[in-house]
Amino acid sequence: MFHPVQVQEREGFRGSPLLIAVAAAAVLVLGACASTPQPPTQALQAAESAIANAEQSRVADYASAELTQARQKLAAARVATRNDQMQQAEYLAVESRVHAELAYAQAEEIKAKAVNDEMQKSIDTLRSEMNRARGVRE
């Protein structure tokens, strides 16, 4: 009595489409994990774009150290990509973009401060002239 039940369970277990589907899915998932990561194309393009944007804005005149670091990080990211170190390449590319954006922001701050200083000088000149004009009338 006990023996036929085992045979039935065993036969049902072997032919189960659900089991086959689960096994196939597991093989696909494990295969996907084992595959080589793709190059960080988007991160590299974003870094290149940020550096180009900074160069067009003449950032090197104001924040050359940050722009230099951005270029160095991008070059290192390209080397890491060639060496199939995709995670390192992506990290370096993102770091490159951040340095380029920081350089751009620093340059914009310096430019804005220069404009502000010039405007303050103009305001001071106008005040001085107004005070002189009042002194003449009084």
Buried (B, 14 or more C-beta within 10 A) or exposed (E): EEEEEEEEEEEEEEEEEEEEEEEEEEEEEEEEEEEEEEBBEEBBEBBBEBBEBBBEBEBBEBBEEBBEBBBBBBEBBBEBBEEEBBEBBBBBBBBBBBBBBBBBBBBBEBBEEEEEEEEEEEEEEEEEEEEEEEEEEE
